[in-house]
Amino acid sequence: MKDKFIPVIPPDKTVISIRIENELIASIDKLSEKQRMSRNEFIRQCIVFAIERLDESIDTK
């Protein structure tokens, strides 16, 4: 079959798994739907937003 679709993960992204409380997922789903984006993209943008604003003076060790 020459026209077979084979999904591929872009090389610059990695699939991960995290555990999140059901209530938080419900909030994320509501907000991502309101913004018309996938849950995954919404979470990714939230993480980027948080990292960019993280206080680097906090000792994480």
C-alpha positions as CSV (number, residue, x, y, z in Angstrom):
1,M,0.0,0.0,0.0
2,K,1.8,3.1,-1.1
3,D,-0.6,5.7,0.4
4,K,-0.5,4.3,3.9
5,F,-0.7,6.9,6.7
6,I,2.0,6.6,9.4
7,P,1.7,9.1,12.2
8,V,5.1,10.5,13.3
9,I,5.9,12.5,16.4
10,P,7.9,15.6,15.4
11,P,11.6,15.1,16.3
12,D,11.7,18.2,18.6
13,K,8.9,16.9,20.9
14,T,8.8,14.1,23.4
15,V,5.7,12.3,24.7
16,I,5.5,12.4,28.5
17,S,3.0,11.2,31.1
18,I,2.0,13.1,34.3
19,R,-0.6,12.7,37.0
20,I,-3.0,15.6,37.5
21,E,-6.0,15.9,39.8
22,N,-9.4,15.4,38.1
23,E,-10.5,18.8,39.2
24,L,-7.5,20.5,37.6
25,I,-8.0,18.5,34.4
26,A,-11.6,19.7,34.3
27,S,-10.4,23.3,34.6
28,I,-7.7,22.8,31.9
29,D,-10.3,21.3,29.6
30,K,-12.7,24.1,30.1
31,L,-10.0,26.8,29.5
32,S,-8.4,25.1,26.5
33,E,-11.8,24.7,24.9
34,K,-12.6,28.3,25.5
35,Q,-9.3,29.2,23.8
36,R,-10.0,26.7,21.0
37,M,-6.8,24.8,21.4
38,S,-6.0,21.3,22.4
39,R,-5.4,20.3,26.1
40,N,-1.8,19.4,25.2
41,E,-1.1,22.8,23.6
42,F,-2.8,24.7,26.5
43,I,-0.7,22.8,29.1
44,R,2.5,23.3,27.0
45,Q,1.9,27.1,26.8
46,C,1.1,27.2,30.6
47,I,4.4,25.5,31.3
48,V,6.4,27.9,29.1
49,F,4.6,30.8,30.7
50,A,5.5,29.6,34.2
51,I,9.1,28.8,33.4
52,E,9.7,32.2,31.8
53,R,8.5,33.9,35.0
54,L,10.1,31.5,37.5
55,D,12.1,33.4,40.2
56,E,15.6,32.1,39.5
57,S,16.7,33.2,43.0
58,I,14.8,30.4,44.5
59,D,17.1,27.5,45.6
60,T,15.6,24.3,44.2
61,K,18.1,22.0,45.8
